[in-house]
Structure formats: C-alpha cells, structure tokens
Amino acid sequence: MFDVQCFGNNSNLLLVNNEEIYLFNKINNEYSVYQFKHSCEITSAFFLEHRHLIAFTDLNKFFYLVDYESNNNITVKKSFQKKAAKLLAKRDESTILLGDKTGDVYSLDLNDLSNSEFKLIMGHLSMLTDMKFSQDEKFLLTSDRDEKIRISHYPNSYNIQGYLLAHKEFVIQFDIVDKSTVVSASGDSDLILWNIESFKAIQKIETKSIVSNMENEGIDRFDYDRESQNLVVHTFKSKYLLHFKYNSHDKKFEFKKKIDFDHQIDHFICLGSNKYLLTNLSDEKAIFSITGLDQSEKNDSVLTELCNKLNSKIKIVKPLEVRNELEKNYQSYFKAIINNMDDYFQRKQERINATVGKRKYTTSSSEQETAKSKLMVQ
C-alpha cells in the first residue's frame, strides 16, 4: 500500500509505504520526521492528533495504536475479521471506525480500550470505498462499489436516512462541502454535487467534456480544500490536474483550468495555501514535488524543506511495481462483464461431435443467439 494523508489543518503529513509509516509533523514552521517500521504490509492508517497516536491496520487483520513520541511503542493491538479498507475517527477522537473490504463498518471506543472490542454498526452489500462524518457528526456517509452513497444516522447506523444515486460506476471518493452539500467522484468520470437533505443531485460535471475520452479513464482521486473552496481532480493514469472553484452563492463548481505536467501523477494531496504535493513513481525512484495552482508562484522555505525531506527519507523499492499495484487496485472497482456462452457452446458442440452416430442433435442458431444474449455480471 502507498498513501499520503494530511491532518490537523495540513500541519501533519502521514505517509504509508508498504510496511513503513512516516509522520511529518510541522512545529514552529519546521517538520519533524517520525518513522515506524511494521512486520508486514499496512492496509490503512489514521493520525490521532490530540492523542499523539497513529492508528493503523495490517494484512494480518490486526489494528494497532502506536505512540510515535515514545519510541514507537505499540500501546494497543486488536484483531478484526476482514481486510481493512478505511479508518475514520470522530473529531474528539473518542471513537474510531474501521471499514473493511466487504463493506462492513465497525466501531471501537478509544476511551475504554481495555474493555472494548470492535462492534459492527452497519454494512454494505459490496466493497466500501470511502466514509466520512457529516459536519455535525449526526450522520455517517459511506460509499461503495455499487455506485451509491449511503447516509446513515450515527451512532445508530442501522437507521438509514437515504441514498445518493446518480453515478453509473463505483463512487471512488466523496467529501463534505458544507453542512448540506457533498461532492463525489466516480469511475464514470463524473463529479456530482449533492444536497444531502433532499438526496438530489445539484450539479453534474462530465469531465469527459473537458478532456477527451482518450485522456480520461475515470476519476481516481480529488482534493477539496474547504478554506479556499478549490477542487482539484485527477483522472486515472493522467499527466494533468483539473481545477474547479466552488461558488457557495450559486451552489455549483466552476471549471477554471487544466494543469499539465510532463510526468504521470500517481498521487497528490493539498498542503494548504493552494499548494499540492505530487508523487511520481518513476522508473528508478519516487519523486515528490510541490506545485501551486499558479505554477509560476514559488514555494516558501517551509514547503521546500518538506519536499527535500520527503525525497531524502522516503525510499520506495521498485516504484513501478507500486504504481502498477495502485492501478490494479483502481481497476478492480470496475465490474467485469463476462460472456461465457461462447466457451459453453464450444464445449457443447465438442460433446455433440463425440456422439455422432449415437444421436443426432445440434444447437439451432436461434438457441445460440438467445443464450449468448444472457450475460453474467460479476
């Protein structure tokens, strides 16, 4: 797994590289670096800023809390049933949620760790892709591979408030714009702005109308910065970013520009002040760079220092394999349409040919056409 997240008003950068975790902690305009090496691959991570802990899960289906200020001491280790996909904590860090690959979401009380275990609070029928709390934390929003966003009451998440339904492919990501508005992105290449009180789509942006189909194979990541109201979008395997600006008065996003680069962008995240950290998993090594929405604007010394530390500290073995794994994970969200009727009729005809002289039977053309029209969606 490779992932980068920002916490605490973008002052803490959490990077996961396979079995390693790096925390870049900004104090007095300088970044301190904490490193933790685990025994196997890490599958999800979350930074608990107020508790000074890093939460993470691994391939062996264990959940850990690590005190990064105390020699990376593991303070908690708990087991769970399925491979974890997401971690999410309440604002006061009293509870952490774990979403697994099968779509189930579990809750763990962080105030009473010695007596609490993960408790199932809700489930999807397909793979979980994202989850977030509403601004007032009265609702839990979750998305899945089945093109929908579910809005559930929290903590009684079995009580479903409603669904957001308009995407034609999996919802890869969504974010809270304000107390009643959510923006989502999908493998169908569309951005949709929703009113979560009426469950209606306010605006639909077809990014394929901005860039050609050859350059757009679905949105794989976006970053919405509530302070600046900038929405920056990346499409799968592309060398560009799309910049949109939210108009809170008209309740819609306006397209500003396409920002081109000379390399593929494998990951990006907002660092605040209209600055973005880009990751390029090139042939020989991972290259981190920082760019602004105004590319002519120079980076300040603090961001330059962060970029230098990233490039010196983070050593990714076989970066192209990491890129391929990221791409494989994204493509796995698409549902495969399988036509297995041709193989069926070939085997059937072989059996018929083997019984020539014993019985006379052939499949009619109409029978074959009827059967071939039945597709199985996996």
N, C-alpha and C positions, 0 to 999 in steps of 0.2 A: 504494500500500500504506500502511496505517496499522496500527501495532502498538506495544505497550508491554511491556517485559520488565524483571524485576528480577534482579540478580546480586549475589553477594557478601553473603549474609545480608541481602538487601534494602537494602544501602547504596548500590547503584548502579542508577539507573533509565535504561534505554535506550529512547528513543522514535524511531520511524521515521515520517516523514510525507512520502510520495511520494519526492522526491529528497533529502530532508534527514534527517540523523541528529542527535539531541540526546542527550548523556550528562550526566545529573545525578549528580555524584559527591559523596558525603557524606564530608566530612573534618572531624573535631572538631565534629560537630553543626551543620555548615554545608554547604550544597550549592553546589558549583562547577558551572558550566554550560559544556560544550564543544559546539560546533556544527560540523557538516560538511555542505557542500552538494555534491551529486554532479551529474553532467551528464545523468543520466536516472533513471528510476524504480528504486528499490531494492526487491528482492523478498524478501530475508531478511537478518537481521543477528544477530550474537552478540558479546558482550563478553568479551574475554580479559583478565581482571583482573590476573593475575600478569605478563603480557607488556605490559600497558598498551597494548593494541591493540584496535581494533574491526574485526571481520571482517564483510564484507557481500557480497552478490551483486546484480547488476542485470539489467535486461531484455535487455541485450546479451550475456548469458551470460558475464560475467566475474566472477571472485572477487577481492576486494581485502582487503588489510590496511592499516589506517590508524593511524598513531601520533598519537593525539589530543593528546599532550603536546609534540609537535614540529611545531607549525604545520600540523597535519592532513596530514602528509606521507604519501603513499601509498608503502608500503615493498614491497608485493607486488601483482602483477597477473597472474592466471592465467585461462585460458579453460576452459570446460567445454561440454558438448554440449546440454543441455536446460535449460529454465527451472527454477531452484532453488525449492524449497519450504521446506526446513528446513536450519539449521546446528546442529551439536552438537559440543562439544569434550570430550575426556577431562578428568578432574579435574586432571591435572598439565599440561594444555594442550600435550601433546606431539603430539597428533593432532586434526585437525578433520574431521568428517564432513559431507558435503553430500548431502541427499536431493532428488531432482528430481521434477517433476510426474508423470513417467511411472512412478515407483515405484523407480527405481534409486538406490542409495546408494554414494557414492564416499568414499575416504579420502585425506587429504593429510597428509604428515609435516611438522609445523611446525618440527622440529629441523634439517631439512636442506632448506630451501625452494629453494635454488638448484639442487638436483639432483633434486627430487621433483615429480611431477605428480599429478593426481587419478587414483586407481586404483579401478576398480569392484570392490566387495566383495560386493554382493548386489543382488537386485532383486525387486520385487513385480510382479504382472501388472496392477495398477491403481494409481490415484493415491495417493501417500503422503500421510498426514495428520499423523503425529506420530512421533517417535522419541526414545528415551531409553536410557541405560545402566542396567543393574541396579546395585544398591548396590556390589557388589564389582567391577563393570565386566568381569565374565567373560561377560556376555550383552548383546546388543543387542536391544532391543524396538522393533518398528516396527508401525504400524497403517496401514490403507488404506481405500479406498472400498468394499471388498468385505466389510465387516462383521467383520473379523478383526484380531487382534493376533498377530504372529509373534515367536517367541523364538528368536534365533539365537546360536550361540556367537560370541565375539569374541576375536581378530580373524578367525578362520576362519568367516566369517558364512554361507558356503555350507552349513555344518553346522547344520541346523535342529533345535533342541531340541523344539519343539512349537508348538501354536497355541492361542489362547484364542478359543473360538467360542460365542457365545450372542446377540450383538446381531442385530437384524433390519434395521438400517440401518448406514450408514458409522460408523466409530469416529472421532469428531472430535478426541478428546483422551484421554490417559491419564496417570497419574502413579504414582510409586513410593511406596507407603505404608510398607513396611518390606522387609526382605531377601527375604521370600517372598510379599508381598502387593502387588497393583496394583489401582487403581481406574480405571475407564474410563467415558466418556460417549459418547452416540451421538445421531444424528438420530432414533432411535426413542423419544427422551425418557427412556431408562432409564440408570440408574447401575448398574454391576456391579462387585462386589468379587471379585477372583480370587486363588486360590492358584496361583502360577506354578510351583510344584514338581509339583503334581498336575494342572495345567491345568484345574481345576474352578472353577466359579463358587461363591463362598461365600454371597453375598448379591446379590439383585437388587432395586433400588428403582425402582418405576414412578412417576416424578414426576407423571404424569397423574392419579395417585390423590391427589396433594396439591393440585394446581391443575387447573382444568377444561381440557378439550381446546381450548376457545376461546382460552385464555391460554397454551397450550403447544404450540409447533410444532417441538419438538426442542431438545435442549441444544446451545448453540453455544459455551459456554465454562464452565470451572470453575477454581477455585484451591484446591489442598490445601496447607495450611501444616503441615509435619511437626512443628514445635515446639509449636504449640497444638493440633494434630490437628483443626483446623476445616476443613471442606469447604464452600465456598460455590459455588453453582451458579446460572448464568443461562440462561434459555431464550430462544429466538430472538425478537427484537423486543419483549421484555417490559419492564415497569417494576418488576420485583421481583427479589430475590435469595432463594435458598433456603439456609438454614444447617443443616448436619449436623455432628455431632460423632462422631469415631471412638472406639469403645470397644475398646482394644487387648486387654483381657482376653477379651471375648466375640467379638472379631474381627468387628465389624459397625459400621455407621454408624447413628446415631440422629438422627431429624429433630428440630430444635429450633424453628425458626420461619421464617415467611415475612416478608421485609422489603420493604415497599412504598415506592416513590418516586413523585414527581409528574412524572417525565420518563423517556423511554426510555433504557436503559443500553446504549450502543454498545460499550463495552469496560470491563473492570475488572481490577484486579490487587491482590494482597495486598502491603502495605508492611511487614508485621510488626506485632506487638503488637495483633492483631485490628483493624487499620486497613486500609481499602481505598481505592484511587484509582479513581474513577469518571470515565468520559468520556461526555459527552452532545454529540453532533454536531447542534446545533440549527439553526434556520433561518439564523441570521446568523453564528454563530461556534461554535467548540468550547469547551465549558465543562468544566473539570476541578474535581472536588470530592473531598473526603476524608471518609469516614464510617466509623464503627465498628460492630461487631456490636451494641453497645449505643449506639443513636443519641443517647441523652441525654448520653453522655460527650464532653467537649470535646477537641479536638485540641491537642497540645502545640505549642509555638512553632516547633519544627523542621519539623513537618509543615505547619503553616500557611505557613511560609516557602516550602516546596517547592510548595505549591498556588499561591501567589501568583506564583512564578517560572514555573510551567507556563502559567498564564493570561496572563502578560505576554509570554513568549518565543515560545510556540507560536502561529503564525498559520496557520490552515488555510483556504485559499481554497475557497469553495463546499463547506462541510461536509456539506450534504445529499447532494451527489454522492459524497462519501467514504462516507457512511452507505449509500447505495444500492449502491456497489461492494462494501462488506463484506457486505451482504445477498445480493447476486448471487453472490458467491464461496461463501457458505454453501449457498445453494440449488443451486449447481452440483454439489454432492456427491450429491444425490438422483438416483437413476437414473430416467430418464423412461421410462414405459411408453407405447409408441406403437402405436396401432391404425391402420394404413394401408390396411386392407382396404376400408373404405367408399369411399375415393378410387379404389382399384383397380377395384371393381365399377362405379362410375360411369363411369370411362373405358372399361371393357369393354362396358357397355351402349351407350355412345355409338358404339363401333365396330360393335356389332351392328346398331344402328339405321341406321347409314350403309350397311349391306349388305343392307337389306331388299329382298327380291325376288331377291337373288343367292343367298342361302342362309338357311335357317331354323334359328336356334339361339338359345336363351335359357338363362340360368343358372337352375337349379332352386333352390327355397327352401332345400332341404337342403344344396346345394352352397354357397350363400351363408353359411348358418349355420355350416357346418364351417370354411370359410375365415376367417370373422370371429372364430372362437374361437382362431385362431392369432395370438398377439400377439408382437410383436418387442420385446424388452427391449434398450434401448440403454445 
